[in-house]
């Protein structure tokens, strides 16, 4: 295939500016071509496939590699994810390539365009480790497996603590018992874990860089929330807690980013139409006293519309005693819950799409830390008072709901794996495979 045709074939992935830049570049020196080929041959270390960059002029292949490394091979929005990389990042790929060629060192562009998140670097290290496990003989004993995975020290007998550590890292109940779920997790081939890490690295390329502002992040399949103070290291969250997310089969929590603006103490719960039709109305037909027993009431609809049902504030309210609002099209928010027992489950997809948090007072205290009047005592009083009260944040706080089934947890610095709760890994696998056809 001619050079022009190969460059045109890369246009869809690279975009017009990068394509024009690649076309305009003079022939690379032998040294640059050797460096480019060496970097492309090592693409697997970044969770990419070296085979994707073996055809065509090395200039175009290398430009495509930089694009994939920095922005990802698949666009988040094509999978229904509401996180987008700023448009100017595409121009950054072109600029970094041009400057690296001018400097005679292509590694400059790689260093500049590698995702800056510490999580990405940590997963890259774990990817190398699990590739070594995948290429080694399969351990035949439980002791050998736990040693290989790093849950047991070499030449040490199997202990409950080692088993519990393995279970905790794989989203299982950490009871030290080798039951069906633990046996299944032990049987997952390291090659499959390699793929989970690669998919997680791909998704990290979609995320915006840290802005130096406070941040709340929720990893949906691990049912976990972390909050960071401004400029805090990724390994040092100020707050961490379990969460409950949307049901896998019917009411999945969406993946997106937005900004929290306010919270409401003692909120009303306006029952969504779908829940009203599918759950509340059938329950009212079976039990005429259903509304009264659940502190619910009928109220007029907006602008003379159909009456609606809402639940009054209080300990029975499905939102708990506080909800945290980041306005979005999906009408998803964070809130408390009276169903405290569900947080003890290892799998926690029980909601209708919103996210229930295990410690609402702690989250409220963190969000209001720059408003001295809102002490822990004041927050508890507002939650247990007699009126509904909105409190605006002094500045919006970014909120990220994301989806990684492989993660070096900020809680313990260990590599954790989760089940593909919503099938997003499988969907990304299919999209990546379709690119190669």
N, C-alpha and C positions, 0 to 999 in steps of 0.2 A: 504494500500500500504506500502511496506517495506521502511525503511529509505533510503537504497541505491537507490531504484527506484525514490523516491521523489527528492533526491539530483541530480540524473541524469536528471530528468525533469527540474531542475533549471539550468542546465549547459548552455543551449543556451543563457539564459538571463545573467547569471553571468560571463560566460567565464571560461576557464579551471583553471586559477590561483585561482580565488575565490572559485570555486568548491573544488579544492584540499585543500584549507585552511579550508573550512567548514568541509570537511571530516576528516581532521587531528585534529580538535579541540577536546579536551577531553570533556566528558559530562559536560554541564554547571551546575553550582550550582542552587539550587532552586531560590536564589535571582536573579541571572542573567536571568533565564527563566521568572520570574515574571516581571522583568524590560523590557525584550524584548517584552513580550506579551502586556504590558501597552503601550509601544511605538507603536507597530503595530496596536493596537486598536485605536490609535489616528492618524492614517495615513491620515485621511481626512483633518486634519488641514494643511497638506502640499500639499493639492490638489491631494492626492493619494487615492486609494480605499482600505480600510481595508480588504475587502473580498479577495484581491489578496494575502494576507499573512496569511490566516487562516488554510491552509492545510500543512501537512508535518511537519518535525522536525523544531522546532523553530529556530535552528541555521541557517538552509538554508533559512527559510522565512525571518529572520532578515538580512542575507547577501543580499538577493534579494531586500529587502526594501532599504538598503543603496545604492545599485546599482541604483535603480530607483530614489531615492532622489537626487543623485549626477549627474547621467548621463542621466536620463530620461528613460521612458519605451519604447520609439520608437526612432530609430536612425534618425537623421535629413536627412542623405543622402538617406534613404529609401523613403522619401517624395520629393526628388529632391532638397533639400536645400543644398547649398554649404557652410555650417558651420559645422565644426567638432571639437569635444572635443579632446584634445591631448591624444594619446594612453596611456601615463603613468597615466592618471587619473583612468583607470581601475585598475591598480596596487595599486593606492592610496586607493581604496575602501578596498582591501584585507588588506593592511597595517593598515588602521584605525581600521578595525574590530579586527584584532589580538591584537593591542595595547590596545583597549578598553576592550577586554576580560581579558587581562593580568592585567589591572588596576582594574578590577571588576566594571567598570562603563560604560555601553553601550552608555549612553548619550554623552560620549566623542566623539564617532564616529559620532553620529548624528550632533553634533555641528561642527565637522570638515568637514563634507561632505555636509552640507546644502549649496546651492548656495550662494556665498558671496555678490551678487549684492544687493544694497539697494532696487532696484526695486522689487526683489523677496520678501524681507521682507515686503515691503509696500503692495504688492498684497496679501501676507499671512494675513495681518491684515484686508484687505478689504474682503477677502474670508470669514473670521469669521463673519464680519458684514453682508454680504449678505446672509450667511447661516441663520442668525437670522431673516432677512427680509423674507426669503423663508419659514420659519417655522411659521411666525406670520400671523394673519388674513390679508387678502388682503385689503389695504386701499380703501375706497369707494369714496373719494372725491379727487379732484386735490390738495387741500391744504394738506390732509393727505399724499398723494403720495410724494409731494415735501418735506414735513417734513421728511418722512421716508428715502428719498434718500439724505438728507442733503443739499438740495438746498434752504430750507426755514426754518427760525427759528421757534421753537414751539410757538403756540398761536399767530401766525402772519398771517395777511391776505395775500393772494396770490398777488404778484406784478410782473410787467414786468421783473424786475431784476432777480427774482427767476426763472421765466420761461426761460429767456435768459441763465442763468447759467446752467439749465438742458439741454437746447439745445446745448450749447457750449460743454458740457461734452459728448454729444452723437453724435458729428460730424454733427450737423444740423445748418442751418442758424439761428443765434441768433437774431431773430427779435421780440421775445416776443409774437408772435401770435401762438395760439394753432391750427395749421393746421393739415393736414393729416399725415405728417411725424412725427410731435411731438406727435400726438395722438398714432401713431403706436409705437413709442419709449416708451411712458408711459405704453403701454399695454404689453410690454415684461415682462414675469414673472421673479421675482428675481431668481428663480431656473435656468433660462437660463443664467442670468448674472453670477451666480455661476459657471456654466460650462465654460463660456468664461474666467473667471479668472483662473480656473483650467488648461485650455488649454494654457493660456499665461504662467503660471508657468512651465508647461512642456517644452515649447519652451525656456524659460530662462535657463533651465538646459543644453541646447545644446550649450550655448554661452561660449566662452573662458573668463577667468577672465580678468579684467582690467589689463593692463600691466604697468601702470604708465606713458604711453605716451599720447600725444594728441590723440583725437578720434573724428571721425565724425560718427554719427549714424542716420539712416533714418528709421522711422517706416512707412512702405508702406501704410497700410490701414488707417492711420491717416494723411497721406500727410504732414509729419512734419520732419524737420531736426534739430538736435542739434549738437553742437561742444563743446568739453571740452578741456580745457588746461590740461597739464600733471598733474596727481595726484589730479585734482579737484574733489570735491564731486559730486555725480550724480545729486544732487538737484541744482547744481550751474553751468549750462552750460555757456560758454562764448558767445555763439551765438545760436540763434534759428530763424528759418524761415519756411514758407510754401514751399511745393514742389508740383510738378506735376509728376505723375508716369504713368506707362504703362497702356493701356486700358485693362479693365478686360476681355473682350471677346476675344481679338486677340493678344495683344502684352504686356503681363504681364512683369513687372519688376521682375527679379529673386531675390531670397533670397541668399545672400552669403556675405563673408567677404574677403577683399583684402587690398592693401595698395596704397594710392595715392602717385605718384612720381613727377608729374609736372602739370602745367597748360599752356594753350595756349591763348594768347590774339589775338583777331581778327582771329578766326579760319576759315578755309575753312570747308564746310560740304560736305563730299563725300557721295553722296546719296546711301544708301544701295540698293542692287539689288532688294530686295522685294518691296521697296518703288518705285524704278524706274519702275518696271514692273506693279505694281498694281495702281500706282497713277500718276507718272510723264509722262510716255509714253502715257497713255490714255488722259491726259490733253493736251499733245503736239498735239495729233491727232485732238482734238477739237479746239485748239487754237495755230496756228503756232508761235505766239509771246510769248508763255508761258515762255520759258527759259529766254528771254531778260527781261521780266517784273519782273521775280523773281531773277534777277542777277545770273542766272545759265549759265554754259558753258559746252560744250562737250570737253573732253580731252582724249588723247590716253590711252588705257588700259595698265596695267603693262605687260612687256615682250611681247609686241605685241598682247595682248589680245583685247577683244572687247572694244570699246570706253566706257567711263563712263561719268557720269554727276556729276558735283560738283557745289556748290553754293559759290560765291565769298564772302569774308569777308565784313561786313558792317551791317547797321541797319536792313536790310531785312533778314539777315542770320538766319536760323532756330535754330542755336545754340546760338544766341545772340552774345555778344562781347567777351565772354571768355568761355572756357570749361576746366574741371578739370578731369585729367586722372588717373585712377588706372587700369593698364593693366589687362584684364581678358578675359576668353574664350568667354563670352557672348557679348563682345564689348559694355559694358554698361559704361557710364560715366555721370558726372554731367555737366550741362551747363545752360546758360541763355536762353532767348527766347524773340522775339519781341511781342509775344501774351500775354502781361501783364494782360489783363482783365480776363484771366482764373484763376488767383490766388485768385480772389474774390469769386469763387465758393466754396461751402462747400464740394462737391465731385469733386476730381481733378485727374481723371484717363483719360488723353488725349494724352499721348505720345506714341511713338513707342517702348518704353521699357527703354530708358534712363530717367534720372531724371532731370527735369528743376527746377532751384532754383530761389526763389523770389528776392534775393539780392546778385547777383554775386560779386559786388565790396566788400561787407562786408566779404564774404567768402574768396575772394582773399586776403584781408587785414589780416584776421586771419591766413591764411596759410603762409603768407610771413612776419609775425610779427617779426621773428628773422633775417630778411634781411632789415636793416634800410633804404636802398635806396628806398624800395617799400612803400612809403607813400600813403595815400588815393589819393592825387593829382597825383602821378606817375601812380597809377593803372588806374585812370580815363583817364589819357593821353594815356596810352597804349591801353585801350579799344577803344578810339576814334581817334587813330592815323591812320597811313597809311600803316603799315606793320604787317604781322603776326609774332608773337614773342613767343617762348617757354621759360618758366622760370621753372627751376628745384627747387624742394623743398630742403632745406638743409638736411632734413631727411624724409623718408617715413612716412606718416600719416595713421594709420589704418582707414578703412572705413567699416562700418557694415550696410548692408541693411537687415532689419529684419521685422518680421510680428507678431504683437500682436494686437488683437482686444480688449484687456483690458489693461490699462496702467495708472499708477499714473504719470501724466504728470510732467516733470521737470519745465514746464512753470508756473504752479499754485499750484502744490502739490495735485491736485484733481484727483479722479478716472475718467478716460474717457473710453468710449466704442466706437467701430467702427463696421460698417457692415463687414461681411466676404467677402471682396471685390473680392478675387480670389478663394474662396471656400477652402482655406487651413485649416480652422477650421473643415469644414465638412470632409475633407480627413483625418485629424488627429483623428477625432471621429471614423471614420471607421476603421482605423488602430488599435486604442485602443480596439475597440469592437472585432476585429478579434483575438486579443491575448487571449481572454477569451473563445473562442470556443474549 
